[in-house]
Amino acid sequence: LATPVALTTALGAAAKHGLLVRNARAFDRLAHLTDLAFDKTGTLTEGRPEVQEVRVLAELSSAELVGLAGALERDSEHPLAKALRRQAEGLALPTVQDFRAFPGGGVHGEVDGRSCRLGSAAFLERPFPEIPPHCTAVGLTVEGLLVGLFLLGDTPRAEGASVLAELRQQGLELHLLSGDRPEAVAAAAGAFGLASALGGLSPE
């Protein structure tokens, strides 16, 4: 009975600390751990990004861009979507039809008969103008034309540096993996002293 009881106790203790274990065999494998990979948003950062700048790139007002983005992200639970919705609070949002979400990329919808897409440069297949390295960038296209950019920033977790330092002392190799643009991921990795970082990854 010793091993099942120990595993059950460990699973309960982990759950109290917010750590959910899908397979109890993971505890056995932890003894041989050599590397740890971290996500960025909501893991090493607070997970509450805020819009820092709205760039108008075509014949639309800043309020129109914010309203379109808020409408397209109306039903999404992604941290970036929530930030765009907060930015649009108080605005009359247009109606979106034919809504589609593309995990790790962005969203699509029809607004007033026009095809609108909101997401990363790779998803939009449009290069973004120069972006500060620490910012996450989300672009908006209307009928294929890049009409606006939203630059967002997130706050690093206060305890992040000390946690990573403790893990390094245990001899673990630490990595940062993220769907964010590579420049923003590299900036976050530098802030946390992580030499290994990859950005622009899909959820898979």
DRENFI-217487 format. One record per residue: residue number from 1; residue in three letters; x, y, z of N, C-alpha, C in turn. Coordinates in Angstrom, 1 decimal, always signed. Layout:
# residues N
   resi   resn      nxx      nyy      nzz     caxx     cayy     cazz      cxx      cyy      czz
    NUM    ALA        X        Y        Z        X        Y        Z        X        Y        Z
...
This chain:
# residues 204
   resi   resn      nxx      nyy      nzz     caxx     cayy     cazz      cxx      cyy      czz
      1    LEU     +0.8     -1.2     +0.0     +0.0     +0.0     +0.0     +0.8     +1.3     +0.0
      2    ALA     +2.1     +1.2     +0.3     +2.9     +2.4     +0.5     +3.0     +3.3     -0.7
      3    THR     +3.2     +2.7     -1.9     +3.3     +3.5     -3.1     +2.0     +4.2     -3.5
      4    PRO     +0.9     +3.5     -3.5     -0.4     +4.2     -3.8     -0.7     +5.3     -2.8
      5    VAL     -0.5     +5.0     -1.5     -0.8     +6.0     -0.5     +0.1     +7.3     -0.7
      6    ALA     +1.4     +7.0     -1.0     +2.3     +8.1     -1.2     +1.9     +8.9     -2.4
      7    LEU     +1.5     +8.3     -3.5     +1.1     +9.0     -4.7     -0.2     +9.8     -4.5
      8    THR     -1.1     +9.2     -3.8     -2.4     +9.9     -3.5     -2.1    +11.1     -2.6
      9    THR     -1.3    +11.0     -1.6     -0.9    +12.1     -0.8     -0.2    +13.2     -1.6
     10    ALA     +0.7    +12.8     -2.5     +1.4    +13.8     -3.3     +0.5    +14.5     -4.2
     11    LEU     -0.4    +13.8     -4.9     -1.4    +14.4     -5.8     -2.2    +15.5     -5.0
     12    GLY     -2.7    +15.1     -3.8     -3.5    +16.0     -3.0     -2.7    +17.3     -2.6
     13    ALA     -1.4    +17.1     -2.2     -0.6    +18.2     -1.8     -0.3    +19.1     -3.0
     14    ALA     -0.1    +18.5     -4.2     +0.2    +19.3     -5.4     -1.1    +20.1     -5.8
     15    ALA     -2.2    +19.5     -5.7     -3.5    +20.2     -6.0     -3.7    +21.4     -5.2
     16    LYS     -3.4    +21.3     -3.9     -3.5    +22.5     -3.0     -2.7    +23.6     -3.4
     17    HIS     -1.6    +23.3     -4.1     -0.7    +24.4     -4.6     -1.0    +24.8     -6.0
     18    GLY     -2.1    +24.3     -6.5     -2.5    +24.7     -7.9     -1.8    +23.9     -9.0
     19    LEU     -1.2    +22.8     -8.6     -0.4    +22.0     -9.6     -1.3    +20.7     -9.9
     20    LEU     -1.8    +20.6    -11.1     -2.6    +19.5    -11.5     -1.8    +18.5    -12.2
     21    VAL     -1.8    +17.2    -11.8     -1.0    +16.1    -12.4     -2.0    +15.2    -13.1
     22    ARG     -1.8    +15.0    -14.4     -2.7    +14.2    -15.2     -2.4    +12.7    -15.0
     23    ASN     -1.1    +12.4    -14.8     -0.7    +11.0    -14.7     +0.3    +10.9    -13.5
     24    ALA     -0.1    +10.0    -12.6     +0.7     +9.9    -11.4     +2.2     +9.4    -11.7
     25    ARG     +2.3     +8.7    -12.8     +3.7     +8.3    -13.2     +4.7     +9.5    -13.4
     26    ALA     +4.1    +10.7    -13.6     +5.0    +11.8    -13.7     +5.8    +12.0    -12.5
     27    PHE     +5.3    +11.6    -11.3     +6.2    +11.7    -10.1     +7.4    +10.9    -10.2
     28    ASP     +7.3     +9.7    -10.7     +8.4     +8.8    -10.9     +9.4     +9.4    -11.8
     29    ARG     +9.0    +10.0    -12.9     +9.8    +10.6    -13.9    +10.5    +11.8    -13.4
     30    LEU     +9.9    +12.5    -12.4    +10.6    +13.8    -11.9    +11.9    +13.5    -11.3
     31    ALA    +12.2    +12.3    -10.8    +13.5    +12.0    -10.2    +14.6    +12.0    -11.3
     32    HIS    +14.2    +11.9    -12.5    +15.2    +11.9    -13.6    +15.2    +13.1    -14.5
     33    LEU    +14.5    +14.2    -14.0    +14.3    +15.4    -14.7    +15.6    +16.1    -15.0
     34    THR    +15.8    +16.5    -16.3    +17.0    +17.3    -16.6    +16.7    +18.7    -17.1
     35    ASP    +15.5    +18.9    -17.7    +15.1    +20.1    -18.4    +13.7    +20.5    -18.0
     36    LEU    +13.4    +21.8    -17.9    +12.1    +22.3    -17.7    +11.8    +23.4    -18.7
     37    ALA    +10.6    +23.3    -19.4    +10.2    +24.3    -20.3     +9.0    +25.1    -19.8
     38    PHE     +9.1    +26.4    -19.9     +8.1    +27.3    -19.4     +7.4    +28.0    -20.6
     39    ASP     +6.1    +28.2    -20.4     +5.3    +29.1    -21.3     +5.6    +30.5    -20.7
     40    LYS     +5.3    +31.5    -21.5     +5.5    +32.9    -21.1     +4.3    +33.5    -20.4
     41    THR     +3.3    +33.8    -21.3     +2.1    +34.5    -20.8     +1.3    +33.8    -19.7
     42    GLY     +1.2    +34.3    -18.6     +0.5    +33.7    -17.5     +1.3    +32.7    -16.7
     43    THR     +2.6    +32.4    -17.1     +3.4    +31.5    -16.4     +4.6    +32.3    -15.8
     44    LEU     +5.4    +32.9    -16.7     +6.5    +33.8    -16.2     +6.0    +35.2    -16.1
     45    THR     +4.9    +35.5    -16.7     +4.3    +36.9    -16.6     +3.0    +36.7    -15.8
     46    GLU     +2.4    +37.9    -15.5     +1.2    +37.9    -14.7     +0.0    +37.3    -15.5
     47    GLY     +0.1    +37.4    -16.8     -1.0    +36.9    -17.6     -2.1    +37.9    -17.8
     48    ARG     -1.9    +39.1    -17.5     -2.9    +40.2    -17.7     -2.3    +41.3    -18.6
     49    PRO     -2.0    +41.0    -19.9     -1.5    +42.0    -20.8     -2.4    +43.2    -20.9
     50    GLU     -1.8    +44.4    -21.2     -2.6    +45.6    -21.4     -2.1    +46.2    -22.7
     51    VAL     -3.1    +46.8    -23.4     -2.8    +47.5    -24.6     -2.0    +48.8    -24.3
     52    GLN     -0.8    +48.9    -24.9     +0.1    +50.1    -24.6     +0.0    +51.1    -25.7
     53    GLU     -0.3    +50.6    -26.9     -0.3    +51.6    -28.0     -1.3    +51.0    -29.1
     54    VAL     -2.0    +51.9    -29.7     -2.8    +51.5    -30.9     -2.3    +52.3    -32.1
     55    ARG     -1.8    +51.6    -33.1     -1.3    +52.3    -34.3     -2.3    +52.2    -35.4
     56    VAL     -2.7    +53.4    -35.9     -3.6    +53.5    -37.1     -2.7    +53.5    -38.4
     57    LEU     -3.0    +52.5    -39.3     -2.2    +52.4    -40.5     -3.1    +52.6    -41.7
     58    ALA     -4.3    +52.9    -41.6     -5.2    +53.2    -42.8     -6.3    +54.2    -42.4
     59    GLU     -7.3    +54.3    -43.3     -8.3    +55.3    -43.1     -9.4    +54.9    -42.1
     60    LEU     -8.9    +54.6    -40.9     -9.9    +54.3    -39.8     -9.4    +55.1    -38.5
     61    SER    -10.3    +55.4    -37.7     -9.9    +56.1    -36.4     -9.4    +55.0    -35.4
     62    SER     -8.8    +55.5    -34.4     -8.3    +54.6    -33.3     -9.5    +53.9    -32.7
     63    ALA    -10.6    +54.7    -32.4    -11.8    +54.1    -31.8    -12.4    +53.0    -32.7
     64    GLU    -12.4    +53.2    -34.0    -12.9    +52.2    -34.9    -12.1    +50.9    -34.8
     65    LEU    -10.8    +51.1    -34.8     -9.9    +49.9    -34.7    -10.1    +49.2    -33.4
     66    VAL    -10.2    +49.9    -32.3    -10.4    +49.3    -31.0    -11.8    +48.6    -31.0
     67    GLY    -12.8    +49.2    -31.6    -14.1    +48.6    -31.6    -14.2    +47.3    -32.4
     68    LEU    -13.5    +47.3    -33.6    -13.4    +46.1    -34.4    -12.8    +45.0    -33.6
     69    ALA    -11.6    +45.3    -33.0    -10.9    +44.3    -32.3    -11.7    +43.7    -31.1
     70    GLY    -12.4    +44.6    -30.4    -13.2    +44.2    -29.3    -14.3    +43.3    -29.7
     71    ALA    -14.9    +43.6    -30.9    -16.0    +42.8    -31.4    -15.5    +41.4    -31.8
     72    LEU    -14.4    +41.4    -32.5    -13.9    +40.1    -33.0    -13.5    +39.2    -31.9
     73    GLU    -13.0    +39.8    -30.7    -12.6    +39.0    -29.6    -13.6    +38.8    -28.5
     74    ARG    -14.9    +39.1    -28.9    -16.0    +39.2    -27.9    -16.1    +37.9    -27.1
     75    ASP    -15.9    +36.7    -27.7    -16.1    +35.4    -27.0    -14.9    +34.7    -26.7
     76    SER    -13.7    +35.3    -26.9    -12.4    +34.6    -26.7    -12.0    +34.7    -25.2
     77    GLU    -11.4    +33.7    -24.7    -10.8    +33.7    -23.3     -9.3    +33.9    -23.3
     78    HIS     -8.7    +34.1    -24.4     -7.2    +34.3    -24.5     -6.9    +35.6    -23.8
     79    PRO     -5.7    +35.6    -23.0     -5.3    +36.8    -22.3     -5.3    +38.1    -23.2
     80    LEU     -4.8    +37.9    -24.5     -4.7    +39.1    -25.4     -6.1    +39.5    -25.8
     81    ALA     -7.0    +38.6    -26.0     -8.4    +38.9    -26.3     -9.0    +39.7    -25.2
     82    LYS     -8.8    +39.3    -24.0     -9.3    +40.0    -22.8     -8.8    +41.5    -22.7
     83    ALA     -7.5    +41.6    -23.1     -6.9    +43.0    -23.1     -7.6    +43.8    -24.1
     84    LEU     -7.8    +43.3    -25.3     -8.4    +44.1    -26.4     -9.9    +44.4    -26.0
     85    ARG    -10.6    +43.5    -25.3    -11.9    +43.8    -24.9    -12.0    +44.9    -23.8
     86    ARG    -11.0    +44.8    -22.9    -10.9    +45.9    -21.9    -10.7    +47.3    -22.6
     87    GLN     -9.9    +47.3    -23.6     -9.6    +48.5    -24.3    -10.9    +49.1    -25.0
     88    ALA    -11.8    +48.2    -25.4    -13.0    +48.5    -26.1    -14.2    +48.8    -25.2
     89    GLU    -14.0    +48.8    -23.9    -15.1    +49.0    -22.9    -15.7    +50.4    -23.1
     90    GLY    -17.0    +50.4    -23.2    -17.7    +51.7    -23.4    -18.0    +52.1    -24.8
     91    LEU    -17.4    +51.3    -25.7    -17.7    +51.6    -27.1    -18.8    +50.7    -27.6
     92    ALA    -19.5    +51.2    -28.6    -20.6    +50.4    -29.3    -19.9    +49.5    -30.3
     93    LEU    -20.0    +48.2    -30.0    -19.2    +47.3    -30.9    -20.1    +46.8    -32.1
     94    PRO    -19.5    +46.7    -33.2    -20.2    +46.2    -34.4    -20.6    +44.7    -34.3
     95    THR    -21.5    +44.3    -35.1    -21.9    +42.9    -35.1    -20.9    +42.1    -36.0
     96    VAL    -20.5    +40.9    -35.5    -19.6    +40.0    -36.2    -20.3    +38.8    -36.7
     97    GLN    -20.2    +38.5    -38.0    -20.8    +37.3    -38.5    -19.7    +36.4    -39.1
     98    ASP    -20.0    +35.1    -39.2    -19.1    +34.1    -39.8    -17.8    +34.1    -38.9
     99    PHE    -17.9    +34.1    -37.6    -16.8    +34.1    -36.7    -16.0    +32.8    -36.7
    100    ARG    -14.7    +32.8    -36.8    -13.9    +31.6    -36.7    -12.6    +31.9    -35.9
    101    ALA    -12.2    +31.0    -35.1    -11.0    +31.2    -34.3    -10.0    +30.2    -34.8
    102    PHE     -8.7    +30.6    -34.8     -7.6    +29.8    -35.3     -6.6    +29.7    -34.1
    103    PRO     -6.6    +28.6    -33.3     -5.8    +28.6    -32.1     -4.3    +28.8    -32.5
    104    GLY     -3.7    +29.7    -31.7     -2.3    +30.0    -31.9     -2.1    +31.0    -33.0
    105    GLY     -3.2    +31.5    -33.7     -3.0    +32.4    -34.8     -3.8    +33.7    -34.7
    106    GLY     -5.1    +33.5    -34.6     -6.0    +34.7    -34.5     -7.4    +34.3    -34.8
    107    VAL     -8.2    +35.3    -35.2     -9.6    +35.2    -35.4    -10.0    +35.8    -36.7
    108    HIS    -11.2    +35.4    -37.3    -11.7    +35.9    -38.5    -13.2    +36.2    -38.3
    109    GLY    -13.7    +37.2    -38.9    -15.1    +37.5    -38.9    -15.5    +38.5    -40.0
    110    GLU    -16.8    +38.5    -40.3    -17.3    +39.5    -41.3    -18.0    +40.6    -40.5
    111    VAL    -17.6    +41.8    -40.8    -18.2    +43.0    -40.2    -18.7    +43.9    -41.3
    112    ASP    -20.0    +44.2    -41.4    -20.6    +45.0    -42.4    -20.2    +44.5    -43.8
    113    GLY    -20.2    +43.2    -44.0    -19.9    +42.6    -45.2    -18.4    +42.6    -45.6
    114    ARG    -17.5    +43.0    -44.7    -16.1    +43.1    -45.0    -15.4    +42.0    -44.2
    115    SER    -14.4    +41.3    -44.8    -13.7    +40.3    -44.1    -12.6    +40.9    -43.2
    116    CYS    -12.7    +40.6    -41.9    -11.7    +41.1    -41.0    -11.0    +40.0    -40.3
    117    ARG     -9.7    +40.2    -40.1     -8.8    +39.2    -39.5     -8.0    +39.9    -38.4
    118    LEU     -7.8    +39.3    -37.3     -7.1    +39.8    -36.2     -6.1    +38.8    -35.6
    119    GLY     -4.8    +39.1    -35.6     -3.9    +38.1    -35.0     -2.5    +38.4    -35.3
    120    SER     -1.6    +37.4    -35.3     -0.2    +37.6    -35.5     +0.2    +37.9    -36.9
    121    ALA     +1.4    +38.3    -37.1     +1.9    +38.6    -38.5     +1.8    +37.4    -39.3
    122    ALA     +2.2    +36.2    -38.8     +2.2    +35.0    -39.5     +0.8    +34.6    -39.9
    123    PHE     -0.2    +34.8    -39.0     -1.6    +34.4    -39.3     -2.1    +35.4    -40.4
    124    LEU     -1.8    +36.6    -40.3     -2.3    +37.6    -41.3     -1.5    +37.6    -42.6
    125    GLU     -0.4    +36.9    -42.5     +0.5    +36.9    -43.7     +0.9    +38.3    -44.2
    126    ARG     +1.1    +39.2    -43.2     +1.5    +40.5    -43.4     +2.6    +40.9    -42.5
    127    PRO     +3.8    +41.5    -43.0     +4.8    +41.9    -42.1     +4.3    +43.1    -41.3
    128    PHE     +4.7    +43.2    -40.0     +4.4    +44.4    -39.2     +5.5    +45.4    -39.3
    129    PRO     +5.1    +46.7    -39.2     +6.2    +47.7    -39.1     +7.0    +47.5    -37.8
    130    GLU     +8.1    +48.2    -37.7     +9.0    +48.0    -36.6     +8.2    +48.1    -35.2
    131    ILE     +8.4    +47.0    -34.4     +7.8    +46.9    -33.1     +8.9    +46.9    -32.0
    132    PRO     +8.7    +47.6    -30.9     +9.6    +47.4    -29.8     +9.8    +46.0    -29.4
    133    PRO    +11.0    +45.5    -29.1    +11.2    +44.1    -28.9    +10.4    +43.5    -27.7
    134    HIS    +10.1    +44.3    -26.7     +9.4    +43.8    -25.5     +7.9    +43.6    -25.7
    135    CYS     +7.4    +44.2    -26.8     +5.9    +44.2    -27.0     +5.4    +43.0    -27.8
    136    THR     +4.2    +42.6    -27.4     +3.4    +41.6    -28.2     +2.6    +42.4    -29.2
    137    ALA     +2.6    +42.0    -30.5     +1.9    +42.8    -31.5     +0.8    +41.9    -32.1
    138    VAL     -0.4    +42.6    -32.2     -1.6    +42.0    -32.8     -2.0    +42.9    -33.9
    139    GLY     -2.2    +42.4    -35.1     -2.6    +43.2    -36.3     -4.0    +43.0    -36.7
    140    LEU     -4.6    +43.9    -37.3     -6.0    +43.9    -37.8     -6.0    +44.2    -39.3
    141    THR     -6.6    +43.3    -40.1     -6.7    +43.5    -41.5     -8.2    +43.6    -41.9
    142    VAL     -8.5    +44.4    -42.8     -9.9    +44.5    -43.4     -9.7    +44.3    -44.9
    143    GLU    -10.4    +43.3    -45.4    -10.3    +42.9    -46.8     -8.8    +42.8    -47.3
    144    GLY     -8.0    +42.2    -46.4     -6.6    +41.9    -46.7     -5.7    +43.1    -46.5
    145    LEU     -6.2    +44.3    -46.1     -5.3    +45.4    -45.9     -5.0    +45.6    -44.4
    146    LEU     -3.8    +45.7    -44.1     -3.4    +45.9    -42.7     -3.8    +47.3    -42.3
    147    VAL     -4.8    +47.4    -41.4     -5.3    +48.8    -41.0     -4.8    +49.3    -39.7
    148    GLY     -4.4    +48.3    -38.8     -4.0    +48.8    -37.5     -3.2    +47.7    -36.7
    149    LEU     -2.5    +48.2    -35.7     -1.7    +47.4    -34.9     -2.0    +47.7    -33.4
    150    PHE     -2.0    +46.6    -32.6     -2.1    +46.8    -31.1     -0.9    +46.3    -30.5
    151    LEU     -0.2    +47.1    -29.7     +1.0    +46.7    -29.0     +0.6    +46.5    -27.6
    152    LEU     +0.9    +45.3    -27.1     +0.6    +44.9    -25.7     +1.8    +44.6    -24.9
    153    GLY     +1.7    +44.8    -23.6     +2.8    +44.4    -22.7     +2.2    +43.7    -21.5
    154    ASP     +3.0    +42.8    -20.9     +2.6    +42.1    -19.7     +3.7    +42.3    -18.6
    155    THR     +3.3    +42.1    -17.3     +4.2    +42.3    -16.2     +4.9    +41.0    -15.8
    156    PRO     +6.2    +40.9    -15.7     +6.8    +39.7    -15.2     +6.4    +39.4    -13.8
    157    ARG     +6.2    +38.1    -13.4     +5.9    +37.7    -12.1     +7.0    +38.1    -11.1
    158    ALA     +6.7    +38.7    -10.0     +7.7    +39.1     -9.0     +8.5    +38.0     -8.5
    159    GLU     +7.9    +36.8     -8.4     +8.7    +35.7     -7.8     +9.4    +34.9     -8.9
    160    GLY     +9.3    +35.3    -10.2     +9.8    +34.5    -11.3    +11.3    +34.3    -11.2
    161    ALA    +12.1    +35.4    -10.9    +13.5    +35.3    -10.9    +14.0    +34.3     -9.8
    162    SER    +13.4    +34.4     -8.6    +13.9    +33.6     -7.5    +13.5    +32.1     -7.8
    163    VAL    +12.4    +31.9     -8.4    +12.0    +30.5     -8.7    +12.9    +29.9     -9.7
    164    LEU    +13.3    +30.6    -10.7    +14.2    +30.1    -11.7    +15.6    +29.9    -11.2
    165    ALA    +16.0    +30.8    -10.3    +17.3    +30.6     -9.7    +17.4    +29.4     -8.8
    166    GLU    +16.3    +29.1     -8.1    +16.3    +27.9     -7.3    +16.3    +26.6     -8.2
    167    LEU    +15.6    +26.7     -9.3    +15.6    +25.5    -10.2    +17.0    +25.3    -10.8
    168    ARG    +17.7    +26.4    -11.1    +19.0    +26.3    -11.7    +20.0    +25.6    -10.7
    169    GLN    +19.8    +26.0     -9.4    +20.6    +25.4     -8.3    +20.4    +23.9     -8.2
    170    GLN    +19.3    +23.4     -8.7    +19.0    +22.0     -8.7    +19.6    +21.3     -9.9
    171    GLY    +20.3    +22.1    -10.8    +21.0    +21.5    -11.9    +20.1    +21.4    -13.1
    172    LEU    +18.9    +22.0    -13.2    +18.0    +21.9    -14.3    +18.3    +22.9    -15.4
    173    GLU    +18.2    +22.4    -16.6    +18.3    +23.3    -17.8    +16.9    +23.9    -18.0
    174    LEU    +16.8    +25.3    -18.1    +15.5    +25.9    -18.3    +15.3    +26.5    -19.7
    175    HIS    +14.1    +26.4    -20.2    +13.8    +26.9    -21.5    +12.5    +27.7    -21.5
    176    LEU    +12.4    +28.6    -22.5    +11.1    +29.4    -22.6    +10.6    +29.1    -24.0
    177    LEU     +9.3    +28.6    -24.0     +8.6    +28.3    -25.3     +7.3    +29.1    -25.3
    178    SER     +7.0    +29.7    -26.4     +5.9    +30.6    -26.5     +5.3    +30.8    -27.9
    179    GLY     +4.1    +31.1    -28.0     +3.5    +31.4    -29.3     +3.7    +32.9    -29.7
    180    ASP     +4.2    +33.7    -28.7     +4.4    +35.1    -29.0     +5.5    +35.3    -30.0
    181    ARG     +5.6    +36.5    -30.6     +6.6    +36.7    -31.6     +8.0    +36.5    -31.0
    182    PRO     +9.0    +36.0    -31.8    +10.3    +35.7    -31.3    +11.0    +36.9    -30.6
    183    GLU    +10.8    +38.1    -31.1    +11.5    +39.2    -30.5    +11.0    +39.5    -29.0
    184    ALA     +9.7    +39.3    -28.8     +9.1    +39.5    -27.5     +9.6    +38.4    -26.6
    185    VAL     +9.7    +37.2    -27.1    +10.1    +36.0    -26.3    +11.6    +36.2    -25.9
    186    ALA    +12.4    +36.6    -26.9    +13.8    +36.9    -26.6    +14.0    +37.9    -25.5
    187    ALA    +13.2    +39.0    -25.5    +13.3    +40.0    -24.5    +12.9    +39.5    -23.1
    188    ALA    +11.8    +38.7    -23.1    +11.4    +38.1    -21.8    +12.5    +37.1    -21.3
    189    ALA    +13.0    +36.3    -22.2    +14.1    +35.4    -21.8    +15.3    +36.1    -21.2
    190    GLY    +15.7    +37.3    -21.8    +16.8    +38.1    -21.3    +16.5    +38.6    -20.0
    191    ALA    +15.2    +39.0    -19.7    +14.9    +39.6    -18.4    +15.0    +38.5    -17.3
    192    PHE    +14.7    +37.3    -17.7    +14.8    +36.2    -16.7    +16.1    +35.4    -16.7
    193    GLY    +17.0    +35.8    -17.6    +18.3    +35.2    -17.7    +18.2    +33.8    -18.3
    194    LEU    +17.3    +33.6    -19.2    +17.1    +32.3    -19.9    +17.9    +32.3    -21.2
    195    ALA    +18.8    +31.4    -21.4    +19.6    +31.4    -22.7    +18.8    +30.7    -23.8
    196    SER    +17.9    +29.8    -23.4    +17.2    +29.0    -24.4    +15.8    +29.5    -24.5
    197    ALA    +15.4    +30.0    -25.7    +14.0    +30.5    -25.9    +13.6    +30.4    -27.3
    198    LEU    +12.3    +30.0    -27.5    +11.8    +29.8    -28.9    +10.4    +30.5    -28.9
    199    GLY    +10.2    +31.4    -29.9     +8.9    +32.0    -30.1     +8.2    +31.7    -31.3
    200    GLY     +7.0    +32.1    -31.5     +6.3    +31.9    -32.8     +5.8    +30.4    -32.9
    201    LEU     +5.7    +29.7    -31.8     +5.3    +28.3    -31.8     +3.8    +28.2    -31.8
    202    SER     +3.3    +27.1    -32.4     +1.9    +26.8    -32.4     +1.6    +26.1    -31.1
    203    PRO     +0.3    +26.0    -30.7     -0.1    +25.3    -29.4     +0.5    +23.8    -29.5
    204    GLU     +0.4    +23.2    -30.6     +0.9    +21.8    -30.7     +2.4    +21.7    -30.5
